[in-house]
Amino acid sequence: MATETDTRRIALISDVHGNLPAFRAVLRAIEEESPDAIWCLGDLVGYGAHPNECVELSRQSVDLCLRGNHDSVVIDRLDISEFSANAAAAAEWTKGELTAESRAYLEACDEKSEQEAIGLYHASPRDPTWEYVLSAMIADDCFDAMEPRVGAVGHSHVAVTFMRRGDTPTLWGQPEANETIDFSDDRWLLNPGSVGQPRDGDPRASWLLLELESWRATWRRTEYPIDEAAEAIRAARLPEQLADRLYYGQ
């Protein structure tokens, strides 16, 4: 595991959601970048058919892992009634599959961390469990609630940036694959997108490479065998839509 002093080049991931083929592919791509550490913003489990395998892979490979709302519900930290029908069905199935070791790992994770070079939140600085940061208005309120200059959020499954300069209105954008931004000035919220279930119209797994010495961020997209992930969902008799949506990035 990397220490605080050598974590200058970070691979940032989020929302794996039990998609083992995607997680493996992303970790292989990350290995080629030789980062100092890998940070995960949560939701290792959820919609996919390999919860324990993804938790174990995180335990082996990830230096810092947050706990997302789907992680929380399967360890009885959230009420399942707050989930949509498909999410609840996947959560109930996952609870039945989860090993004691996987449960213990998820229980040890926090929903946020402000001890690193940037703030890390599963959902948002205001509400690390549930809030979706998908508009400049919500991001503006999050900047008011966030102590660090730069923060990273997951949860929405959408690769997106928000920037506030002084008292000017917050600006937002959706970065393309391999697009790099400079976040050395101003205030920023960065979302790496989703490893296991992107929802921005691009079915490729999404993740982010942070260069904290130069304050630059590059979004990556990684191909993975979607058929393998979809067939595993169908074999587990999880809702068909959870398999179908993988092909469309929705």
N, C-alpha and C positions, 0 to 999 in steps of 0.2 A: 504494500500500500504506500502511496505517496504521502509525504509530509507536507505541512502547510508551506514550508519554505521552497519546495521544488514544484509546486503546482502552478506553473506558468502557462502550460499548454494543456487545455482541457477539452476532452470530448464530452459534450453535453447531450444526453438522451432523455426521452420521456415516453410514457404511454406505450409500453411494450405489449401489455394486454394478453399475455399468454401465447404470443405468436412466436414460437420457437424458430421457425425458418427465418423470419425477419431479424430476430435478435442475433442469431448466429451470423447472418450476412453482414449486419451492421458492425458487429464486433470484429469480423475479419477486415472490414474496410477501415475501422478505427485503428487496428493494429498496424496497418500500412502507414498511418500518420504518426506513429510513435508518440502519442501524447504522454504527459506526465501523470495524468489521472483521468478517470472516467467518473462523471457525476450523473446520477439519474434522478429525475424530478418526480418519480413515482408512477404508480399503476403498473406494476410488474404483471399483475393478473387482471382478469376481467372478462374479455370476450372470447379469448382463444382457448385452445384445447390442451395447452401444455403449461399449466400454472407452476407445478413443482419444478419442472425442468428450467423454466425461466428464472425462478427464484434461486435455484442452485447456480445457474450461470451468472446471475448477479453477484451471488456470494463469492464466486471465484474471481470475477473480473471487475466489479464496480467498486470504486473507492469510497463513494458517498452515495447513499440511496435514501430518498425521501419516501414517505408513505402516501399514496394517493387515495382517493375516495373508494375506488374499487378494492384496493388492498384493505382499507379499513372495514368495509362491510363484511368481507369474508372472515375477519377476525373479531366480528361482533362489536366493532367500535362505532358503527353507524346502523341505522334502522333500514332494512332492505326495502321498506315501503316507500322510501324516497326515490327509488330507482325506477326507470322505465321498465316495461314488461320484458323486453329482450335482455336488458342489463340485469334485471332481477333473476331471470332464468339462468343466465350465465353465472351469476353470483351464487345461487343455490347449488348449482352443479359443482362449482369450484370449491365451495365449503365442504362438500362431500369428498372431494379429491385431495384436499390440502393435507399434507403430512404435518406432523408435530414440528419437524425441523423448519419447514416453510413458514408455518404459523409463527414460530419463535423469531424468525428473521424479520418478518413483517412487523411484528409487535415491537421490535427494537428500533424501527425507523421512526423518524419524526416527520411532520408535515411541512416543516420549513427549517431553514438554517440561515442565520445572518452572521455566521462565524468565518465565512470564507471571503475571498476578494470581492465577490458580488453576493447579493441576496439571492437565496434559492427558495422557491415556493412551489408547491404542487399546483395550486390553482391561481392564487393571487396574494399580494401582500396584505390585503384587507381580510380575505377569507381564504386561507390556504387549502380548504377542503372543497368548496363548491363553486366559487365565482369564476365565470368565464370572462377572460379579458379579450374581447373581440371588437371593441369600439374605442375610439379616442376618448370619449366621455368617461368610460369606465377606467381606462388607463390613467386618465388625469386624476381621478379620485385615488387610484392606487399609488400614484406618485406622492400624493399628499400623505398617504399612510406608510410609505416605505422610507426607512432611514438610509439604507445604502444608496449611492448614486446610480448604480446599475443593478437590475434584478433580472432573474430568469424565471419564467413560469411555463407550466405545461398545461394539461387538463383539456384544452380545447381541440387538440389534435391538428392544429393549424400553425404552420410556420409563419410568424408575423413579428414585426417590430413596432415599437412605440417610442417616440422621442419627444422630450419637452425641453425647450431652450428658454430659460428665464421665465418670464410671465407670458410668453406667446402660447397659443393653443397647441395642444399635443398633436403631433403628426404620426401617421402610421403607414406601413407598407408591407407587402408580402414579397419576400426575397425569392429570387429564382435559384435553381440549383447552381452551386458554385459561386454564387454572388457573395462578395465580401463587403462589409461595412466597417467604418471607423467609428468606434464609440468611446474615443478618448476624452471627448468633451460632452457636456450636456447630460441629461438624465435619460436612461433607457430601460425599457422592458423588452426582453428577447424571448421568443418562444422557438424551441428547436423543431417543433412539429412532432409527429408521432412515429415511433419505430413500427408498432404493430398494427395500427389502424389509422392512417392519414385520412383527413377529411377536407383536404384543400384541392381535390380534383386530380391529384397525382398519386397513383397507387404505390409508388416506390417508397420505401422506408426513408424517413427524414431524421436528420440529426445535425448537430452544430459543432464546429471546431472553434474554440476560443483561444486567442493569443493574448494572454493577459499582460504580457510585457509591452506589447505595442497597442493593446486595446482594439484588436480587430476580430471580427467574427465572420466565419464562412459557413454557409448552409450547404449540406451535402444531401444527395438522394442516392439510395442504394437499391439496386434490383435484388429481388429475392424470389424464390419459387412460390408464388401465390397459390398455385394448385395444391401444393403440399399442405399449406396452412388451411386452406378451405376444406380439403378432404378430411383433415383431422377434426375440424369443427363438425362436419356432417357425421363422421364416425362416432363422435361423442353425443350425437343427437341434440346438439345445441340448436337454437333457432337458425333456420336457413338463411335469413337475411344477414346474419353475422358473417357467413361465408361469402355471400354474393357481393356485399359492399366492398370487400377487399379489392375486387377487380376494378373498381371505379374510383377509389380514393374518397369514399363518402361514408 
